[in-house]
Amino acid sequence: MNLSIREESGIVVLCLEGRLVLNDGDVELRDACKQALDAGSRIMLLNLADMTYVDSAGLGEIAGCFKAVSALGGRIMICEPRPAVIKLLKLTGLSKVMGVAASEAEALAALQS
């Protein structure tokens, strides 16, 4: 998995590309989330537009990121998940607690309000 990080209007955007699976991306996502929180960021967006697959370890790290951000009073959302990924997010309930937007622009607007 490839992970890129950027900031948009005070929101940390984590863009995930490829497969988020055990031993391939799960630790990178955890570390990126922790680094952003350690730097004082409290609003994050996970852009999943280019994420092709996620397994239980990857879902666990997404949930862990949500938990870490929420524990510090922050907010986090997901945007642009592919159909197979949104299905898993709905099955696990993550789509309800994190919020899912169809586009990055929509998610950024929601997080800024």
N, C-alpha and C positions, 0 to 999 in steps of 0.2 A: 504494500500500500504506500502511496505517496500522500504526504500531508503538507499543505502550505498554510501559512498563517498571515493574516493581514488585519488591519484595523480600518473600520468604516465608521466615522462619526462617533468614536468612543466605544464601538462594539468590536470585540475580537471575533473575527470570522475564521473558522477552521474549515478548510476545504479538503475533503477526503476523496481520494482517487484510487480506484481498484478494489481489492478485496480487504475487508476488515475482519480478520480471522485470528485465531490463536497463533501466536508467534509471528504474525505479519500485520502489524499496524496497531494491535491492541495496546502494547506498551507505549508506542509513539503517541497515541491519542491521550492516554493517561498522563504522560509527561507534559504534553502540550497544554492540557487543561490545567495541570498543577502549576506550570510556569506562568500561565496567564493569571491565575488566581494569586500566586505569589507576587506578581508584579502589580497587583491591585485591581485588576479587571474584575468586574462583577456581572457583565453582560456579554453573553457569547452566542454565537450562531454556528451550528454545524451544517455546512453546505454539503449535501450528499449527492449532488447532481451527477458526479462522476464515480460514485461508489457502486460497484457492480454486484457485490455480494457481501453479506455479513453472516457470521455464525454466532453461536451462543456466547463465545468469548467477546466478540465484537459488541454484541448487544449489552453484555455486562459492562463493558467499558463506557458505552454511551450512557447507561444507567448510572454508572459511577461518576461520570462527569456531571450529570444532572444533580446527583446527590451532593457532590462537593460544592457546586455553584449555589445550590439552594441552601445549604447549611450556612453559607456566608451571606444570605439574604439577596443573592443575585438572581438573575433570570437567564434562561437558555432556551433556544428554540432549534428546530430542525427545518431545513428548507430543501426543496427539490428532490425528495427521495424517489427512486425508481419504483415501479409498481410492486416488484417482489419485496423490496425493502419496506415499503409502506405497509404491506400485508403483515410482515413480522412486527413492525412497530405497533400496529393495531392489536395483534394477537397478544403482545406482552403488556399492552396498556401504556407504553411509553408515548404514543402519539397524543394521548389525552393529557398526561401530566406535563409534557414538554411543549406541546403545541407544534403543529406542522404547517408550514406555509408552502404554497405552490411555487413561489418565486423568492429569490433573495431580496428583491426590492420590497415585497410584501412583508417578509419577516423583519427586515430592518425597520420598516415603518412601525410595525407592531411593537418591536422592542424599544423604540424611541418614545413611544407614547406612555 
